Amino acid sequence: MTMQPSSKARREIVWPSVVTVVSAAILIGAEVFGAAFAGGWALAILFGLDDTGAHILQAVLFAVGVLIMVAFIRAAQRVEPFTRRA
């Protein structure tokens, strides 16, 4: 009989990778969401929108920011894997 590696091999978290990605996400997230808020406010003034229009525009840009952050974290996870086989 040959010994096959178990498909349920134990995984361990690679904490330096997790901390690196989370730290970068916090920094980039602050910039992305700050830009969404300021950009929504500036575009609302540019287009002559009222407060409700400004808030809607900010919410749309905030949602785009969430998509950007999800894409960033997924891409960063490919470069810095969060787990490895023990």
Backbone bond lengths (Angstrom), bond angles and torsions (degrees), N, CA, C in turn:
res aa  C-N    CA-C-N  psi(-1)  N-CA   C-N-CA  omega(-1)  CA-C   N-CA-C  phi
1 M - - - 1.445 - - 1.523 109.66 -
2 T 1.306 114.90 141.39 1.451 119.15 176.43 1.520 109.18 -101.20
3 M 1.281 114.62 146.67 1.464 119.78 179.43 1.532 109.22 -88.50
4 Q 1.303 116.21 116.64 1.456 122.06 177.58 1.528 108.01 -95.45
5 P 1.348 117.06 140.49 1.466 118.04 176.19 1.522 110.25 -65.75
6 S 1.293 114.94 138.94 1.457 120.67 -178.72 1.526 110.25 -68.05
7 S 1.335 116.03 137.55 1.456 119.84 177.47 1.529 110.33 -72.58
8 K 1.317 116.64 -14.46 1.464 121.10 178.69 1.526 109.93 -102.06
9 A 1.339 116.09 42.56 1.462 120.04 179.74 1.525 109.23 -62.46
10 R 1.298 114.69 144.78 1.457 120.89 -178.96 1.526 110.10 -69.28
11 R 1.317 116.18 136.07 1.461 121.53 177.05 1.524 108.93 -111.57
12 E 1.321 114.47 146.70 1.459 118.65 175.50 1.523 109.24 -123.90
13 I 1.302 115.16 149.57 1.463 121.46 -178.31 1.523 108.83 -79.09
14 V 1.323 115.82 135.23 1.465 122.03 176.67 1.532 106.48 -95.72
15 W 1.318 115.62 91.07 1.461 121.01 -172.19 1.526 114.42 -60.44
16 P 1.329 120.44 -39.42 1.476 117.91 177.75 1.533 112.81 -59.31
17 S 1.315 117.78 -37.14 1.464 121.05 177.72 1.519 111.01 -68.11
18 V 1.319 116.59 -42.44 1.466 120.39 179.73 1.522 110.44 -62.51
19 V 1.321 116.60 -46.01 1.468 120.76 -179.06 1.529 110.63 -64.20
20 T 1.329 117.42 -40.16 1.457 120.90 179.13 1.521 111.23 -61.96
21 V 1.320 117.07 -48.60 1.464 121.16 -177.69 1.529 110.92 -67.44
22 V 1.313 117.85 -42.51 1.466 120.59 179.90 1.535 110.42 -65.26
23 S 1.319 117.24 -40.90 1.473 120.28 178.45 1.529 111.18 -63.05
24 A 1.326 116.31 -44.62 1.466 119.90 177.98 1.524 110.59 -64.51
25 A 1.328 117.43 -38.47 1.462 121.04 179.79 1.531 111.01 -64.79
26 I 1.317 117.72 -37.82 1.467 120.90 177.66 1.520 110.18 -64.59
27 L 1.321 116.76 -45.75 1.457 120.66 179.79 1.526 111.43 -64.01
28 I 1.308 117.04 -49.85 1.458 121.16 -178.75 1.528 110.71 -67.82
29 G 1.328 117.15 -37.42 1.463 120.93 178.41 1.516 112.07 -61.87
30 A 1.327 117.02 -40.89 1.464 119.82 177.92 1.523 110.69 -60.80
31 E 1.317 116.23 -39.66 1.465 119.97 179.33 1.524 111.48 -70.76
32 V 1.323 116.74 -44.29 1.467 121.16 -177.45 1.528 110.64 -64.73
33 F 1.315 117.37 -48.03 1.462 120.15 -177.22 1.526 111.81 -73.33
34 G 1.330 117.66 -32.58 1.459 120.15 173.37 1.521 111.31 -64.52
35 A 1.333 115.97 -41.59 1.468 120.40 177.38 1.522 110.86 -66.13
36 A 1.321 117.93 -36.53 1.465 120.95 178.31 1.526 110.38 -64.29
37 F 1.311 116.66 -44.32 1.461 120.48 179.97 1.528 111.12 -65.55
38 A 1.337 116.14 -50.18 1.462 120.12 -178.25 1.527 111.09 -67.70
39 G 1.330 116.17 -39.26 1.463 119.82 179.49 1.512 112.04 -65.27
40 G 1.328 117.04 -40.33 1.462 120.48 176.72 1.510 111.98 -62.75
41 W 1.313 116.01 -41.94 1.468 120.97 178.48 1.530 110.49 -64.30
42 A 1.349 116.83 -46.21 1.462 120.91 -178.54 1.527 111.56 -65.65
43 L 1.327 116.98 -43.03 1.469 119.87 179.50 1.528 111.60 -66.69
44 A 1.324 116.78 -34.90 1.467 120.05 177.73 1.526 110.50 -63.71
45 I 1.324 117.06 -41.23 1.466 120.43 177.06 1.528 109.84 -66.63
46 L 1.332 116.63 -42.81 1.465 120.95 -179.19 1.525 111.64 -59.85
47 F 1.335 116.47 -42.37 1.455 120.74 -178.02 1.528 113.23 -90.54
48 G 1.328 117.87 1.53 1.454 121.87 177.15 1.523 113.56 69.84
49 L 1.335 117.49 34.57 1.458 121.18 179.91 1.522 110.54 -83.63
50 D 1.326 116.01 155.43 1.460 119.86 176.46 1.534 109.18 -83.23
51 D 1.329 116.83 -173.91 1.470 120.60 -177.34 1.528 112.43 -61.09
52 T 1.317 116.75 -39.35 1.464 119.78 -179.97 1.525 110.24 -64.28
53 G 1.312 117.25 -43.50 1.463 120.94 177.43 1.515 111.78 -62.37
54 A 1.336 116.08 -38.56 1.468 120.39 178.13 1.519 110.63 -63.91
55 H 1.326 116.92 -42.87 1.462 119.96 -179.84 1.524 111.35 -66.74
56 I 1.317 117.27 -37.93 1.467 120.38 177.87 1.526 109.80 -64.96
57 L 1.326 116.62 -44.43 1.462 120.73 178.69 1.523 110.88 -62.82
58 Q 1.316 117.27 -41.08 1.460 120.55 177.50 1.525 110.93 -64.13
59 A 1.327 117.57 -38.96 1.467 120.80 178.70 1.518 110.96 -65.24
60 V 1.321 116.89 -40.22 1.471 120.36 178.03 1.525 110.09 -63.97
61 L 1.324 117.02 -46.51 1.467 120.00 179.04 1.527 111.38 -66.69
62 F 1.320 118.08 -32.50 1.464 122.11 175.67 1.532 109.79 -63.66
63 A 1.344 116.79 -42.68 1.469 120.90 178.10 1.528 110.88 -63.19
64 V 1.323 116.51 -39.48 1.469 120.06 175.84 1.535 109.24 -62.79
65 G 1.327 116.47 -39.07 1.465 120.75 176.88 1.518 112.39 -62.03
66 V 1.325 117.34 -38.72 1.470 120.85 177.11 1.529 109.75 -63.02
67 L 1.328 117.06 -42.95 1.461 120.31 177.81 1.529 111.38 -62.34
68 I 1.312 116.36 -39.98 1.468 120.23 177.76 1.527 110.53 -63.44
69 M 1.326 117.11 -42.46 1.469 120.16 -179.43 1.527 111.83 -67.23
70 V 1.325 117.60 -39.07 1.463 120.60 177.34 1.521 109.49 -62.76
71 A 1.331 116.66 -44.69 1.462 120.28 178.62 1.524 111.00 -62.48
72 F 1.332 117.19 -40.32 1.462 120.27 178.55 1.520 111.95 -62.15
73 I 1.327 116.60 -47.31 1.465 119.88 -177.21 1.522 110.77 -65.69
74 R 1.325 117.88 -39.85 1.462 120.52 178.63 1.532 110.76 -64.43
75 A 1.327 117.31 -41.47 1.463 120.66 178.68 1.530 110.52 -68.18
76 A 1.323 117.19 -40.34 1.462 120.86 179.35 1.520 111.36 -65.66
77 Q 1.313 117.00 -33.15 1.460 121.31 179.36 1.528 111.24 -67.11
78 R 1.333 117.25 -30.68 1.467 119.74 177.01 1.522 110.86 -70.07
79 V 1.346 116.71 -33.24 1.461 120.93 -179.40 1.530 110.93 -82.43
80 E 1.320 116.53 -41.30 1.464 123.38 -179.47 1.529 108.47 -118.79
81 P 1.327 119.24 84.13 1.468 121.05 -177.74 1.535 111.69 -58.15
82 F 1.335 115.08 140.65 1.459 120.73 -179.26 1.520 113.19 -82.18
83 T 1.327 117.92 -20.99 1.473 121.12 -179.17 1.514 109.72 -133.39
84 R 1.346 113.99 160.14 1.462 121.16 172.36 1.515 107.57 -146.83
85 R 1.281 115.10 157.34 1.472 120.14 -179.97 1.526 110.04 -72.40
86 A 1.296 115.52 134.30 1.469 120.96 -178.83 1.516 110.55 -85.16
